[in-house]
Amino acid sequence: MSQPAESGASSGHANRQAVLYCPYCAEETLFPLEEGGWECRSCLRAFTVRFLGLRPARGHGGQVQS
């Protein structure tokens, strides 16, 4: 049913945080799609949200701390 995600974790609905608002119309009529991603039933768009990773901590002046 679910395919492994790029990070190796399952893409099943139980492992996802619910998206609260559509990034296009800001409505709350979102439903998860079986194949992954979300469906907005207000503007009829389908989209995915992808976690890119954690950014390194930055000190003052925009320099990376070691």
DSSP file (Angstrom, degrees, kcal/mol; ACC not computed):
  #  RESIDUE AA STRUCTURE BP1 BP2  ACC     N-H-->O    O-->H-N    N-H-->O    O-->H-N    TCO  KAPPA ALPHA  PHI   PSI    X-CA   Y-CA   Z-CA
    1    1 A M              0   0    0      0, 0.0     2,-0.4     0, 0.0     0, 0.0   0.000 360.0 360.0 360.0 -57.2    0.0    0.0    0.0
    2    2 A S        -     0   0    0      3,-0.0    10,-0.1    33,-0.0    33,-0.1  -0.792 360.0-140.3-103.4 145.6    2.6    2.6    1.0
    3    3 A Q        -     0   0    0     -2,-0.4     8,-0.9     8,-0.1     2,-0.1  -0.710  32.3 -96.2 -96.7 149.2    6.0    3.1   -0.7
    4    4 A P  B     -A   10   0A   0      0, 0.0     6,-0.2     0, 0.0     5,-0.1  -0.404  41.1-126.7 -63.6 139.6    9.1    3.8    1.3
    5    5 A A    >   -     0   0    0      4,-3.1     3,-1.8     1,-0.1     6,-0.0  -0.308  29.1 -97.4 -78.9 170.5    9.9    7.5    1.4
    6    6 A E  T 3  S+     0   0    0      1,-0.3    -1,-0.1     2,-0.1     0, 0.0   0.814 124.7  55.4 -59.5 -32.0   13.3    8.9    0.4
    7    7 A S  T 3  S-     0   0    0      2,-0.1    -1,-0.3     1,-0.1     3,-0.1   0.508 120.3-107.9 -80.8  -3.3   14.4    9.0    4.0
    8    8 A G  S <  S+     0   0    0     -3,-1.8     2,-0.2     1,-0.4    -2,-0.1   0.300  82.3 120.9  95.2  -9.3   13.7    5.3    4.4
    9    9 A A  S    S-     0   0    0      1,-0.1    -4,-3.1    -5,-0.1    -1,-0.4  -0.501  73.0 -96.2 -85.2 157.9   10.6    5.9    6.6
   10   10 A S  B     -A    4   0A   0     -6,-0.2    -1,-0.1    -2,-0.2    -7,-0.0  -0.455  21.5-144.0 -70.1 143.9    7.2    4.7    5.6
   11   11 A S        +     0   0    0     -8,-0.9    -1,-0.1    -2,-0.1    -8,-0.1   0.166  54.4 135.0 -94.7  18.9    5.0    7.3    3.9
   12   12 A G  S >  S-     0   0    0      1,-0.1     3,-1.3   -10,-0.1     4,-0.2  -0.188  71.0-108.5 -64.6 160.7    1.8    6.0    5.6
   13   13 A H  G >  S+     0   0    0      1,-0.3     3,-1.3     2,-0.2    -1,-0.1   0.782 114.4  64.6 -62.9 -29.0   -0.7    8.4    7.1
   14   14 A A  G 3  S+     0   0    0      1,-0.3    -1,-0.3     3,-0.0    -3,-0.0   0.754 100.9  51.4 -68.3 -23.2    0.3    7.4   10.7
   15   15 A N  G <  S+     0   0    0     -3,-1.3     2,-0.4     2,-0.1    -1,-0.3   0.373  96.2  87.9 -95.0   4.4    3.8    8.8   10.2
   16   16 A R  S <  S-     0   0    0     -3,-1.3     2,-0.4    -4,-0.2    -5,-0.0  -0.811  72.8-128.9-108.8 144.4    2.8   12.2    8.9
   17   17 A Q        -     0   0    0     -2,-0.4     2,-0.2     1,-0.1    -2,-0.1  -0.717  39.8-107.6 -80.8 137.7    2.0   15.4   10.7
   18   18 A A        -     0   0    0     -2,-0.4     2,-0.4     1,-0.1    -1,-0.1  -0.468  25.1-129.9 -69.6 134.8   -1.4   16.8    9.5
   19   19 A V        -     0   0    0     -2,-0.2    11,-0.1     1,-0.1     3,-0.1  -0.711  17.3-162.1 -81.4 134.4   -1.2   19.9    7.4
   20   20 A L        +     0   0    0     -2,-0.4     2,-0.3     1,-0.2    10,-0.2   0.808  65.1  26.4 -92.3 -31.3   -3.5   22.5    8.8
   21   21 A Y  S    S-     0   0    0      8,-0.1     7,-0.2     7,-0.1    -1,-0.2  -0.969  79.3-109.6-136.0 147.6   -4.0   24.9    5.9
   22   22 A C     >  -     0   0    0      5,-2.3     4,-1.7    -2,-0.3     7,-0.0  -0.601  24.0-141.8 -70.3 130.4   -3.8   24.8    2.1
   23   23 A P  T  4 S+     0   0    0      0, 0.0    -1,-0.1     0, 0.0     0, 0.0   0.620  97.8  45.4 -71.0  -9.6   -0.6   26.7    0.9
   24   24 A Y  T  4 S+     0   0    0      3,-0.1    -2,-0.0    21,-0.0    -3,-0.0   0.861 132.8   8.9 -98.9 -46.8   -2.6   28.0   -2.1
   25   25 A C  T  4 S-     0   0    0      2,-0.1     3,-0.1     0, 0.0     0, 0.0   0.499  88.0-129.2-116.4  -6.5   -6.0   29.1   -0.8
   26   26 A A     <  +     0   0    0     -4,-1.7     2,-0.1     1,-0.2     0, 0.0   0.597  59.1 140.7  68.2  13.8   -5.4   28.9    3.0
   27   27 A E        -     0   0    0     -6,-0.1    -5,-2.3     1,-0.1    -1,-0.2  -0.386  54.8-134.6 -79.9 166.5   -8.6   26.9    3.5
   28   28 A E  S    S+     0   0    0     -7,-0.2     2,-1.7     1,-0.1    -1,-0.1   0.199  71.1 111.7-106.0  13.0   -8.8   24.0    6.0
   29   29 A T        +     0   0    0      2,-0.0    12,-2.7    -7,-0.0     2,-0.4  -0.400  46.2 146.4 -88.2  60.7  -10.6   21.5    3.8
   30   30 A L  E     -B   40   0B   0     -2,-1.7    10,-0.2    10,-0.2    -2,-0.0  -0.782  24.4-179.4-104.3 141.5   -7.5   19.1    3.5
   31   31 A F  E     -B   39   0B   0      8,-2.1     8,-2.7    -2,-0.4     2,-0.1  -0.998  31.0-110.7-137.5 139.5   -7.6   15.4    3.2
   32   32 A P  E     -B   38   0B   0      0, 0.0     2,-0.3     0, 0.0     6,-0.2  -0.416  28.9-133.3 -69.7 144.8   -4.7   12.9    2.9
   33   33 A L    >   -     0   0    0      4,-2.1     3,-1.6     1,-0.1     4,-0.1  -0.771  12.0-128.8 -95.8 144.1   -4.2   11.2   -0.4
   34   34 A E  T 3  S+     0   0    0     -2,-0.3    -1,-0.1     1,-0.3     3,-0.1   0.873 110.3  50.1 -57.7 -39.9   -3.6    7.4   -0.5
   35   35 A E  T 3  S-     0   0    0      1,-0.3    -1,-0.3   -33,-0.1   -32,-0.1   0.382 129.0 -86.2 -83.0   5.5   -0.5    7.8   -2.7
   36   36 A G  S <  S+     0   0    0     -3,-1.6    -1,-0.3     1,-0.2     2,-0.1  -0.048  87.6  63.9 103.8 152.6    0.9   10.5   -0.4
   37   37 A G  S    S-     0   0    0     -3,-0.1    -4,-2.1    12,-0.1     2,-0.3  -0.449  76.6 -76.4  94.9-171.1    0.3   14.2   -0.3
   38   38 A W  E     -BC  32  47B   0      9,-3.5     9,-2.4    -6,-0.2     2,-0.4  -0.939  24.7-146.2-133.6 151.0   -2.7   16.2    0.5
   39   39 A E  E     -BC  31  46B   0     -8,-2.7    -8,-2.1    -2,-0.3     2,-0.6  -0.978   8.0-152.6-118.9 127.4   -5.9   17.2   -1.4
   40   40 A C  E  >  -B   30   0B   0      5,-3.1     4,-1.0    -2,-0.4     5,-0.4  -0.897   3.8-166.5 -97.8 120.4   -7.6   20.6   -0.9
   41   41 A R  T  4 S+     0   0    0    -12,-2.7    -1,-0.1    -2,-0.6   -11,-0.1   0.474  82.6  59.9 -87.3  -1.5  -11.3   20.3   -1.6
   42   42 A S  T  4 S+     0   0    0    -13,-0.3    -1,-0.2     3,-0.1   -12,-0.1   0.898 123.3  16.5 -86.6 -49.4  -11.8   24.0   -1.7
   43   43 A C  T  4 S-     0   0    0      2,-0.1    -2,-0.2   -16,-0.0    -1,-0.1   0.410  99.8-125.8-105.3   1.1   -9.4   24.9   -4.6
   44   44 A L     <  +     0   0    0     -4,-1.0     2,-0.3     1,-0.2    -3,-0.2   0.743  61.0 140.3  63.1  27.6   -9.1   21.3   -5.9
   45   45 A R        -     0   0    0     -5,-0.4    -5,-3.1     2,-0.0     2,-0.4  -0.737  39.9-152.8 -98.5 151.0   -5.3   21.3   -5.7
   46   46 A A  E     +C   39   0B   0     -2,-0.3     2,-0.3    -7,-0.2    -7,-0.2  -0.970  25.1 161.1-119.3 139.7   -3.2   18.4   -4.6
   47   47 A F  E     -C   38   0B   0     -9,-2.4    -9,-3.5    -2,-0.4     2,-0.3  -0.954  27.5-136.1-151.5 165.8    0.3   18.9   -3.1
   48   48 A T        -     0   0    0     -2,-0.3     2,-0.4   -11,-0.3   -12,-0.0  -0.886   9.8-144.0-123.3 159.0    3.0   17.4   -1.0
   49   49 A V        -     0   0    0     -2,-0.3     2,-0.4     2,-0.0   -12,-0.1  -0.994  19.2-165.9-121.6 128.5    5.1   18.7    1.9
   50   50 A R        -     0   0    0     -2,-0.4     2,-0.5     0, 0.0    -2,-0.0  -0.961  17.3-136.3-123.2 133.0    8.7   17.5    2.0
   51   51 A F        -     0   0    0     -2,-0.4     3,-0.1     1,-0.1    -2,-0.0  -0.752  16.8-172.8 -83.8 122.7   11.1   17.9    5.0
   52   52 A L        -     0   0    0     -2,-0.5     2,-0.2     1,-0.3    -1,-0.1   0.753  45.0 -97.3 -89.8 -26.7   14.5   19.0    3.7
   53   53 A G        -     0   0    0      2,-0.0     2,-0.3     0, 0.0    -1,-0.3  -0.753  46.6 -52.7 134.6 178.3   16.5   18.6    6.9
   54   54 A L        -     0   0    0     -2,-0.2     3,-0.0    -3,-0.1    -3,-0.0  -0.710  47.1-131.0 -92.0 140.5   17.7   20.7    9.8
   55   55 A R        -     0   0    0     -2,-0.3     3,-0.1     1,-0.1     2,-0.1  -0.637  31.5-103.0 -84.8 146.7   19.7   23.9    9.2
   56   56 A P        -     0   0    0      0, 0.0    -1,-0.1     0, 0.0     2,-0.1  -0.384  43.9 -96.2 -67.2 149.3   22.9   24.3   11.2
   57   57 A A        -     0   0    0      8,-0.1     8,-1.3    -2,-0.1     2,-0.4  -0.402  41.6-148.6 -64.5 140.2   22.8   26.7   14.1
   58   58 A R  B     -D   64   0C   0      6,-0.2     6,-0.2    -2,-0.1     3,-0.1  -0.930   5.7-153.7-117.5 137.3   24.0   30.1   13.2
   59   59 A G    >   -     0   0    0      4,-2.4     3,-1.3    -2,-0.4     2,-0.1  -0.132  48.2 -53.0 -88.8-168.0   25.8   32.6   15.5
   60   60 A H  G >  S+     0   0    0      1,-0.2     3,-0.6     2,-0.1    -1,-0.2  -0.442 124.8  29.6 -68.0 141.6   25.8   36.3   15.3
   61   61 A G  G 3  S-     0   0    0      1,-0.2    -1,-0.2    -2,-0.1    -2,-0.0   0.503 123.4 -82.5  86.3   5.6   26.9   37.7   11.9
   62   62 A G  G <  S+     0   0    0     -3,-1.3     2,-0.3     1,-0.3    -1,-0.2   0.618  86.8 140.3  77.9  12.9   25.5   34.7    9.9
   63   63 A Q    <   -     0   0    0     -3,-0.6    -4,-2.4    -4,-0.1     2,-0.3  -0.703  57.2-112.4 -92.1 143.1   28.6   32.5   10.5
   64   64 A V  B     -D   58   0C   0     -2,-0.3     2,-0.2    -6,-0.2    -6,-0.2  -0.552  31.5-127.1 -72.6 131.5   28.2   28.8   11.2
   65   65 A Q              0   0    0     -8,-1.3    -8,-0.1    -2,-0.3    -1,-0.1  -0.573 360.0 360.0 -78.9 142.3   29.2   27.9   14.7
   66   66 A S              0   0    0     -2,-0.2    -1,-0.1     0, 0.0    -2,-0.0   0.405 360.0 360.0-100.5 360.0   31.7   25.1   15.2
